[in-house]
Amino acid sequence: MRGTILRRLYPSAKFPVARYSFARPFSTYPEHQKASSFWTLTFTLAIVGGGAWLQDRYFNPKDTITSQPRLPQKPSLGVIDTLATMPAELAPGTVGNLTPEQEIKLKEFWVLTLKVFGLTLEGLEAPPSTATSEAATSAPAQDKKKSKGRWGLFGRADDEDTKSGTASSVSSISAADGDDKYGQSKEFKQALEDMKPEEIRTAFWSMVKGDNPDSLLLRFLRARKWDTKKALVMLISTMRWRLLEMHVDDDIMFNGEASAVKMSQGSDPKEKKKGDDFLTQMRLGKSFLHGVDRAGRPICVVRVRLHKAGDQDNEGLERFTVYTIETARLLLAPPIETATIVFDMTDFGMANMDYAPVKFMIKCFEANYPESLGAVLIHKAPWLFSSIWSVIKGWLDPVVAAKIHFTKNRQDLENFIHPSQIMKELEGDEDWEYKYVEVPENENPKMADKETRDTLMAERQKLAQEIQDTTVEWIRASFKKETDAASAAEEKRKGLIEQLRAHYWVLDPYVRARSLYDRLNVVQGGGKINFYPGSEKEAESASV
């Protein structure tokens, strides 16, 4: 009867009313039959109407997609050299496109950072006329050290006077409550207490890798709206997180996939599970890097349907997440500074929902890898995801939330990704599918060569010292308005930074275990990536 009424009222809708068990108990009491029909109808309409409203409210891409540029060019296949294909216009607030005020902020940030590294910098503050706000200037006058010290980088980093001087100089800095979502002020102070200046400095230059150190600092400055003190809190707490919590460089990236294979073959049940969990995610292709979007940003595809809550513990998921982010960083080079993530929600069900790794991922991008996201595409999200999204959206910083777009079909994806770069799995033109290549035996022979590694590390440390010393010269001359000296130091500094970037790729095989993307010849170093091995020859043949 109820089904008949609903079909007459709404002939185009499908309402499985008779199967709702919560309506049945009322049918045994005649006086409740009308109420039963009324509430069943009301509940059903609420579900359909609410679902339609949420679908339109959260998953209608009109608000977020039409404003995106439709770049017509087809990305070239073969080796992509980002250094040779620099766009005509650099993003605002990045190296090469700073306003005079932003450049001053960068210099002020360097002063604060170098103080944390243990350097004694007397009188190295921006002139009063350049300070735009009290909260964003460099260290206050009372924090200056009166005694002069050498500008060298590798003094006695464990010297208690140096450590206490650093602490007294910057330890009073903190972020306002509204800007301290992840308790980074506490982590900042803890880092100054627990870590020696040399350890913080080492963590910084380890994070730089093949990046421009200015670019790294600018990420934190942009994330904190050019407030140098807040940016410092964020930066140093990140160094602590990398070195003491996640062990990013000395474990996750140093040991890599080969270590997971070794653990999976061991006898220790805990270690074996840790290795198996990591390899399972790699073999499934739960997330992987492939292709570039219309802006030339590397794409990370996350196939949400392959995740089942409880299949892996949180530690394993976090390790896999950081490994993927750090690997994606290897595919970035000037002017590309961000990546695009596609969350493929095809066949998503509630069994795939797991809030813990989502929270961890959000924290990573908001607190530890700021300004690293170009766009996030949530593709083919079912309407049942709307209630989940309402929860997740509440966790997001507005800046990050603004980068998230919902796409329903191929046409929506094409606003962000050229059809030639969209896999057939996502209804695109690219005939490519993810396949994991197993780790071969003895894949990392250079990592056993400690002597060469130490030599290369010493060379990198020397370059880092020269960059720091030249940075001091550059800042000092700039603030004293010694134009010629500042220009000379800036030019020298650019050359040293380029040397550091090139040197990283010499050091890389000695400090980072090879990954799937090395085996596929995708990671080529020096700003070059190749998602299409063999395509260079095909392109050459086609041009003949």
C-alpha positions as CSV (number, residue, x, y, z in Angstrom):
1,M,0.0,0.0,0.0
2,R,2.7,2.4,1.0
3,G,4.7,1.5,-2.1
4,T,1.6,2.1,-4.3
5,I,1.0,5.6,-2.7
6,L,4.6,6.6,-3.2
7,R,4.7,5.4,-6.8
8,R,1.6,7.3,-7.6
9,L,3.0,10.5,-6.0
10,Y,6.5,10.1,-7.4
11,P,6.3,7.8,-10.5
12,S,10.0,8.5,-11.4
13,A,11.4,7.6,-8.0
14,K,12.4,4.3,-6.5
15,F,11.5,3.9,-2.8
16,P,12.1,0.5,-1.2
17,V,9.7,1.4,1.6
18,A,8.6,-2.2,2.3
19,R,12.1,-3.2,3.3
20,Y,12.5,-0.6,6.1
21,S,12.2,-2.7,9.2
22,F,11.8,0.3,11.4
23,A,8.3,0.8,10.0
24,R,7.1,-2.7,10.5
25,P,6.4,-2.7,14.3
26,F,3.8,0.0,13.9
27,S,1.8,-2.0,11.3
28,T,0.6,-4.4,14.0
29,Y,-1.3,-1.6,15.6
30,P,-4.1,-0.2,13.4
31,E,-4.1,3.2,15.2
32,H,-0.5,3.7,14.1
33,Q,-0.9,2.8,10.4
34,K,-1.5,6.3,9.3
35,A,1.4,7.6,11.3
36,S,3.5,4.8,10.0
37,S,2.8,5.8,6.4
38,F,3.3,9.5,7.2
39,W,6.7,9.0,8.9
40,T,7.9,6.5,6.3
41,L,7.0,8.9,3.5
42,T,8.6,11.8,5.4
43,F,11.8,9.9,6.1
44,T,12.1,8.7,2.5
45,L,11.7,12.1,1.1
46,A,14.2,13.5,3.6
47,I,16.8,11.0,2.4
48,V,16.2,11.6,-1.3
49,G,15.8,15.4,-0.9
50,G,18.6,15.7,1.5
51,G,20.9,13.6,-0.7
52,A,20.0,15.8,-3.7
53,W,20.6,19.0,-1.7
54,L,24.0,17.7,-0.4
55,Q,24.9,16.5,-3.9
56,D,24.2,19.9,-5.3
57,R,25.7,21.7,-2.3
58,Y,29.0,19.8,-2.1
59,F,29.5,18.0,-5.3
60,N,28.3,20.5,-7.9
61,P,31.6,21.5,-9.6
62,K,30.3,24.7,-11.1
63,D,31.5,26.9,-8.2
64,T,35.0,25.4,-8.2
65,I,35.7,24.4,-11.8
66,T,34.6,27.2,-14.0
67,S,37.2,29.5,-12.5
68,Q,40.0,27.2,-13.4
69,P,42.0,28.1,-16.5
70,R,41.5,25.7,-19.5
71,L,45.0,25.4,-20.8
72,P,44.8,24.1,-24.3
73,Q,48.3,22.7,-24.8
74,K,49.0,19.0,-24.8
75,P,51.8,18.1,-22.4
76,S,54.7,16.7,-24.3
77,L,55.6,13.1,-23.8
78,G,59.1,12.0,-22.9
79,V,61.5,13.7,-20.5
80,I,60.0,16.7,-18.9
81,D,62.7,19.2,-18.0
82,T,61.0,21.7,-15.7
83,L,64.0,23.9,-15.6
84,A,63.9,24.3,-19.4
85,T,60.2,24.9,-19.6
86,M,59.8,27.7,-17.1
87,P,56.4,29.5,-17.6
88,A,56.3,33.1,-18.6
89,E,54.8,34.1,-15.3
90,L,56.1,32.8,-11.9
91,A,53.6,32.3,-9.1
92,P,53.5,35.3,-6.7
93,G,55.6,35.1,-3.6
94,T,58.1,32.6,-5.2
95,V,61.7,32.8,-6.1
96,G,62.1,35.3,-8.9
97,N,58.7,36.9,-8.3
98,L,58.9,38.7,-4.9
99,T,57.8,42.2,-4.1
100,P,60.4,44.4,-2.3
101,E,58.5,43.9,0.9
102,Q,58.4,40.1,0.4
103,E,62.2,40.0,-0.2
104,I,62.7,41.9,3.0
105,K,60.6,39.3,4.8
106,L,62.7,36.5,3.3
107,K,65.8,38.1,4.6
108,E,64.3,38.6,8.0
109,F,63.3,35.0,8.1
110,W,66.9,33.9,7.2
111,V,68.2,36.0,10.1
112,L,65.9,34.2,12.5
113,T,66.6,30.8,11.0
114,L,70.4,31.3,11.2
115,K,70.1,32.3,14.8
116,V,68.4,29.0,15.5
117,F,71.3,27.3,13.7
118,G,73.6,28.8,16.3
119,L,75.1,31.7,14.4
120,T,75.8,35.0,16.2
121,L,74.5,37.8,14.1
122,E,75.2,41.2,15.6
123,G,73.1,44.1,14.2
124,L,71.7,42.1,11.4
125,E,68.1,43.4,11.4
126,A,66.1,45.2,8.8
127,P,66.1,49.0,9.0
128,P,63.1,50.3,10.9
129,S,61.6,51.8,7.8
130,T,61.2,48.4,6.2
131,A,59.3,46.8,9.1
132,T,55.7,46.4,8.1
133,S,54.5,45.1,11.5
134,E,55.8,44.5,14.9
135,A,54.8,40.9,14.8
136,A,56.7,40.2,11.5
137,T,60.0,41.9,12.2
138,S,63.2,40.0,13.0
139,A,64.4,39.4,16.5
140,P,63.9,42.3,19.0
141,A,66.9,44.4,20.0
142,Q,67.2,42.9,23.5
143,D,67.8,39.5,21.9
144,K,71.0,40.6,20.2
145,K,74.2,39.1,21.2
146,K,76.8,41.7,22.1
147,S,79.8,39.4,21.7
148,K,81.0,38.9,18.1
149,G,81.4,35.5,16.7
150,R,82.8,34.0,13.4
151,W,80.3,33.5,10.6
152,G,81.3,29.9,10.1
153,L,78.7,27.2,10.1
154,F,80.4,24.4,11.8
155,G,81.6,25.8,15.1
156,R,81.0,23.8,18.3
157,A,77.3,23.1,17.8
158,D,77.1,21.4,21.1
159,D,78.6,24.4,23.0
160,E,76.2,25.2,25.8
161,D,76.8,28.9,25.5
162,T,75.7,28.8,21.8
163,K,72.7,26.7,22.7
164,S,71.6,28.9,25.5
165,G,72.2,32.0,23.4
166,T,70.0,30.6,20.7
167,A,67.3,29.8,23.2
168,S,67.3,33.2,24.8
169,S,67.3,34.8,21.3
170,V,64.2,33.1,19.9
171,S,62.6,31.0,22.5
172,S,60.1,33.7,23.4
173,I,58.6,33.5,19.9
174,S,55.3,31.7,19.6
175,A,52.3,31.6,17.4
176,A,48.9,33.0,18.4
177,D,46.3,30.5,19.5
178,G,44.3,31.0,16.3
179,D,47.4,30.1,14.2
180,D,48.5,27.2,16.3
181,K,46.1,24.5,15.2
182,Y,48.7,21.7,15.8
183,G,50.4,22.9,18.9
184,Q,53.5,24.0,17.0
185,S,54.5,26.6,19.6
186,K,55.0,23.9,22.1
187,E,56.9,21.7,19.6
188,F,59.0,24.8,18.7
189,K,60.1,25.3,22.3
190,Q,60.6,21.6,22.7
191,A,62.9,21.6,19.7
192,L,65.0,24.3,21.1
193,E,65.3,22.3,24.4
194,D,65.8,18.9,22.9
195,M,67.8,19.5,19.8
196,K,71.2,21.1,19.4
197,P,71.5,23.9,16.8
198,E,73.6,21.6,14.6
199,E,70.8,19.0,14.6
200,I,68.2,21.6,13.5
201,R,70.6,22.9,10.9
202,T,71.2,19.4,9.6
203,A,67.5,18.6,9.4
204,F,66.9,21.8,7.5
205,W,69.5,21.1,4.8
206,S,68.4,17.5,4.6
207,M,64.9,18.7,3.9
208,V,66.2,21.1,1.2
209,K,67.4,18.2,-1.0
210,G,67.5,19.4,-4.6
211,D,65.3,22.4,-3.7
212,N,66.3,26.1,-3.5
213,P,66.5,26.9,0.2
214,D,64.8,30.2,-0.4
215,S,61.9,28.3,-1.9
216,L,61.6,26.2,1.2
217,L,61.6,29.2,3.5
218,L,59.1,31.0,1.3
219,R,56.7,28.0,1.6
220,F,56.5,28.6,5.3
221,L,56.3,32.4,4.9
222,R,53.4,32.2,2.5
223,A,51.7,29.7,4.8
224,R,51.9,32.1,7.7
225,K,51.0,35.2,5.6
226,W,54.5,36.6,5.7
227,D,54.8,36.7,9.5
228,T,58.4,35.7,10.1
229,K,58.0,34.7,13.7
230,K,55.0,32.4,13.0
231,A,56.8,31.0,10.0
232,L,59.9,30.2,12.2
233,V,57.7,28.4,14.7
234,M,56.2,26.3,11.9
235,L,59.6,25.6,10.3
236,I,61.5,24.5,13.4
237,S,58.6,22.4,14.7
238,T,58.7,20.7,11.3
239,M,62.4,20.0,11.6
240,R,61.7,18.3,15.0
241,W,58.9,16.3,13.4
242,R,61.2,15.1,10.6
243,L,64.1,14.3,12.8
244,L,62.7,13.0,16.0
245,E,59.1,11.8,15.2
246,M,59.0,10.5,11.6
247,H,62.7,10.0,11.0
248,V,62.0,11.0,7.4
249,D,65.5,11.1,6.0
250,D,67.4,8.6,8.3
251,D,64.8,5.9,8.1
252,I,61.8,6.2,5.7
253,M,63.7,7.5,2.7
254,F,67.1,5.9,3.6
255,N,65.6,2.4,4.0
256,G,62.8,2.6,1.5
257,E,61.2,-0.3,-0.2
258,A,64.2,-2.6,0.0
259,S,64.0,-2.5,3.8
260,A,60.3,-3.4,3.7
261,V,61.2,-6.5,1.7
262,K,63.8,-7.5,4.2
263,M,61.4,-7.0,7.1
264,S,58.6,-9.0,5.4
265,Q,61.0,-11.9,5.1
266,G,62.2,-11.8,8.7
267,S,61.1,-13.9,11.7
268,D,60.0,-11.0,14.0
269,P,56.1,-10.9,13.7
270,K,56.0,-7.2,14.4
271,E,58.7,-6.3,11.9
272,K,57.3,-8.7,9.3
273,K,53.8,-7.1,9.5
274,K,55.3,-3.7,9.2
275,G,57.1,-4.7,6.0
276,D,54.1,-6.6,4.6
277,D,51.8,-3.6,5.2
278,F,54.1,-1.2,3.4
279,L,54.6,-3.6,0.4
280,T,50.9,-4.4,0.2
281,Q,50.0,-0.7,-0.3
282,M,52.8,-0.4,-3.0
283,R,51.7,-3.6,-4.8
284,L,48.0,-2.6,-4.8
285,G,48.7,0.8,-6.1
286,K,46.6,2.4,-3.3
287,S,48.3,5.6,-4.3
288,F,50.8,6.3,-7.0
289,L,52.5,9.1,-9.0
290,H,51.8,9.4,-12.7
291,G,51.5,12.1,-15.2
292,V,51.2,15.9,-14.9
293,D,48.3,18.2,-14.9
294,R,47.7,21.2,-17.2
295,A,50.0,23.4,-15.1
296,G,52.8,20.8,-15.2
297,R,52.3,19.6,-11.7
298,P,52.9,15.9,-10.9
299,I,49.7,13.9,-10.2
300,C,49.2,11.6,-7.3
301,V,46.3,9.3,-7.7
302,V,44.7,7.8,-4.6
303,R,42.3,4.8,-5.3
304,V,40.2,5.1,-2.2
305,R,38.3,1.8,-2.8
306,L,41.5,-0.2,-2.2
307,H,41.8,1.0,1.4
308,K,40.0,-0.9,4.2
309,A,40.1,0.5,7.7
310,G,42.1,-1.8,9.9
311,D,44.0,-3.6,7.2
312,Q,47.1,-1.6,8.2
313,D,47.9,0.1,11.5
314,N,48.2,3.8,11.7
315,E,52.0,3.7,11.9
316,G,52.2,1.9,8.6
317,L,49.8,4.2,6.9
318,E,51.7,7.3,8.1
319,R,54.9,5.8,6.9
320,F,53.5,5.1,3.5
321,T,51.9,8.6,3.3
322,V,55.2,10.4,4.1
323,Y,57.1,8.1,1.7
324,T,54.7,9.1,-1.1
325,I,54.9,12.8,-0.3
326,E,58.7,12.7,-0.2
327,T,58.9,10.8,-3.4
328,A,56.6,13.3,-5.1
329,R,59.1,16.1,-4.0
330,L,61.7,14.4,-6.1
331,L,59.5,15.2,-9.1
332,L,59.4,19.0,-8.3
333,A,61.9,21.5,-9.7
334,P,61.7,25.2,-10.4
335,P,59.2,26.6,-11.2
336,I,56.9,23.7,-10.3
337,E,56.4,23.7,-6.5
338,T,53.2,21.9,-6.0
339,A,51.4,18.7,-6.9
340,T,47.9,17.6,-7.7
341,I,46.1,14.8,-5.9
342,V,43.2,12.9,-7.5
343,F,41.1,11.0,-5.0
344,D,39.3,8.4,-7.1
345,M,36.1,7.7,-5.2
346,T,34.8,5.1,-7.7
347,D,33.0,2.3,-5.9
348,F,33.5,4.0,-2.5
349,G,31.7,2.5,0.4
350,M,31.7,3.1,4.1
351,A,34.2,0.3,4.6
352,N,36.7,2.4,2.8
353,M,36.3,5.4,5.2
354,D,39.1,5.8,7.7
355,Y,39.4,9.1,9.5
356,A,42.8,8.6,11.1
357,P,44.9,8.6,7.9
358,V,42.8,11.5,6.6
359,K,43.6,13.6,9.6
360,F,47.3,12.7,9.3
361,M,47.4,13.7,5.7
362,I,45.7,17.0,6.4
363,K,48.3,17.7,9.2
364,C,51.1,16.8,6.8
365,F,50.1,19.3,4.2
366,E,49.0,22.0,6.6
367,A,51.8,21.8,9.2
368,N,54.8,20.0,7.7
369,Y,54.6,20.4,3.9
370,P,53.0,23.9,3.6
371,E,52.2,25.3,0.1
372,S,52.8,21.9,-1.5
373,L,49.3,21.3,-2.8
374,G,48.3,22.7,-6.2
375,A,44.8,21.1,-6.4
376,V,42.9,18.3,-4.8
377,L,40.3,16.6,-7.0
378,I,37.7,14.4,-5.4
379,H,36.5,12.4,-8.3
380,K,33.1,10.6,-8.5
381,A,32.2,10.9,-4.9
382,P,28.9,9.2,-4.1
383,W,26.2,11.2,-2.3
384,L,26.8,9.1,0.9
385,F,30.2,10.9,1.1
386,S,28.5,14.2,1.7
387,S,28.1,13.7,5.4
388,I,31.7,12.5,5.6
389,W,32.8,15.6,3.7
390,S,31.0,17.9,6.1
391,V,33.2,16.5,8.9
392,I,36.4,16.6,6.9
393,K,35.8,20.1,5.7
394,G,35.6,21.3,9.3
395,W,39.2,20.1,9.9
396,L,40.6,22.0,6.9
397,D,42.4,25.3,6.9
398,P,40.4,27.6,4.5
399,V,43.4,28.0,2.2
400,V,43.6,24.2,1.8
401,A,39.8,23.8,1.5
402,A,39.8,26.3,-1.4
403,K,42.1,24.0,-3.4
404,I,39.7,21.1,-3.2
405,H,37.4,20.5,-6.2
406,F,34.7,17.9,-6.9
407,T,34.7,16.3,-10.3
408,K,32.0,14.0,-11.6
409,N,33.3,12.8,-15.0
410,R,36.0,13.1,-17.6
411,Q,34.8,16.5,-18.7
412,D,35.3,17.9,-15.2
413,L,38.8,16.3,-15.0
414,E,39.7,17.9,-18.3
415,N,39.5,21.3,-16.7
416,F,42.6,20.3,-14.7
417,I,44.3,17.5,-16.7
418,H,44.7,17.1,-20.4
419,P,42.8,14.0,-21.8
420,S,46.2,12.5,-22.9
421,Q,47.2,12.5,-19.3
422,I,44.0,11.0,-17.9
423,M,44.2,7.2,-17.5
424,K,41.6,5.0,-19.1
425,E,40.7,3.9,-15.6
426,L,39.5,7.5,-15.2
427,E,37.8,7.5,-18.6
428,G,40.7,9.3,-20.2
429,D,42.8,8.6,-23.4
430,E,45.9,7.3,-21.8
431,D,46.4,3.6,-22.2
432,W,48.4,3.1,-19.0
433,E,47.8,1.1,-15.8
434,Y,49.7,0.9,-12.6
435,K,52.0,-2.1,-12.2
436,Y,54.4,-2.5,-9.3
437,V,57.9,-3.6,-10.2
438,E,59.4,-5.7,-7.4
439,V,62.6,-4.7,-5.7
440,P,65.6,-6.6,-7.2
441,E,68.4,-8.0,-5.1
442,N,71.2,-5.6,-4.2
443,E,69.3,-2.6,-5.6
444,N,71.2,-0.1,-3.5
445,P,74.9,-0.9,-3.8
446,K,76.1,2.7,-3.3
447,M,74.4,3.0,0.1
448,A,76.9,0.5,1.4
449,D,79.7,2.8,0.4
450,K,80.0,4.8,3.6
451,E,83.4,6.3,2.6
452,T,82.0,7.9,-0.5
453,R,78.8,9.0,1.3
454,D,80.8,10.7,4.0
455,T,83.0,12.5,1.4
456,L,79.9,13.7,-0.5
457,M,78.2,14.8,2.7
458,A,81.3,16.9,3.6
459,E,81.1,18.5,0.2
460,R,77.4,19.3,0.7
461,Q,78.1,20.7,4.1
462,K,80.8,22.9,2.7
463,L,78.4,24.2,0.1
464,A,75.7,24.8,2.7
465,Q,78.2,26.8,4.8
466,E,79.2,28.9,1.8
467,I,75.5,29.6,1.1
468,Q,74.9,30.6,4.7
469,D,77.9,32.9,4.8
470,T,77.0,34.5,1.5
471,T,73.4,34.9,2.7
472,V,74.7,36.9,5.6
473,E,76.8,39.1,3.3
474,W,73.7,39.6,1.0
475,I,71.5,40.6,3.9
476,R,74.0,42.8,5.6
477,A,74.8,44.7,2.3
478,S,71.1,45.0,1.5
479,F,70.1,46.4,4.9
480,K,73.0,48.9,4.7
481,K,71.9,49.9,1.2
482,E,75.3,48.9,-0.3
483,T,73.8,48.1,-3.7
484,D,76.9,46.8,-5.5
485,A,77.9,44.5,-2.6
486,A,74.4,43.2,-2.3
487,S,74.2,42.5,-6.0
488,A,77.5,40.7,-6.0
489,A,76.6,38.6,-3.0
490,E,73.2,37.8,-4.5
491,E,74.8,36.6,-7.8
492,K,77.4,34.5,-6.0
493,R,74.6,33.0,-3.8
494,K,72.5,32.0,-6.9
495,G,75.5,30.1,-8.3
496,L,76.1,28.3,-5.0
497,I,72.4,27.3,-4.7
498,E,72.6,25.9,-8.2
499,Q,75.7,23.9,-7.3
500,L,73.9,22.6,-4.2
501,R,70.9,21.5,-6.3
502,A,73.1,19.7,-8.8
503,H,75.2,18.1,-6.0
504,Y,72.2,16.6,-4.4
505,W,71.6,14.3,-7.3
506,V,75.2,13.1,-7.0
507,L,74.6,12.4,-3.3
508,D,71.1,11.0,-3.8
509,P,71.9,7.3,-4.5
510,Y,74.1,7.2,-1.3
511,V,71.4,8.5,1.0
512,R,68.1,7.4,-0.5
513,A,67.0,3.8,-1.3
514,R,65.8,3.4,-4.9
515,S,62.1,3.5,-5.4
516,L,59.6,2.2,-7.9
517,Y,59.9,5.4,-9.7
518,D,63.7,4.9,-10.0
519,R,63.1,1.4,-11.4
520,L,60.7,2.8,-13.9
521,N,63.2,5.6,-14.8
522,V,60.7,8.2,-13.9
523,V,63.0,10.0,-11.4
524,Q,65.9,11.2,-13.5
525,G,67.2,14.0,-11.2
526,G,68.1,17.6,-11.8
527,G,64.5,18.7,-12.5
528,K,63.9,16.0,-15.1
529,I,61.1,13.4,-14.9
530,N,59.9,10.9,-17.4
531,F,56.5,9.2,-16.9
532,Y,56.8,7.6,-20.4
533,P,60.0,5.5,-20.7
534,G,60.9,5.0,-24.4
535,S,58.7,7.8,-25.6
536,E,61.7,10.0,-26.4
537,K,62.7,7.6,-29.2
538,E,59.1,7.5,-30.4
539,A,58.9,11.3,-30.5
540,E,62.2,11.4,-32.4
541,S,61.0,8.9,-35.0
542,A,57.7,10.8,-35.4
543,S,59.6,14.0,-36.2
544,V,61.8,12.4,-38.9
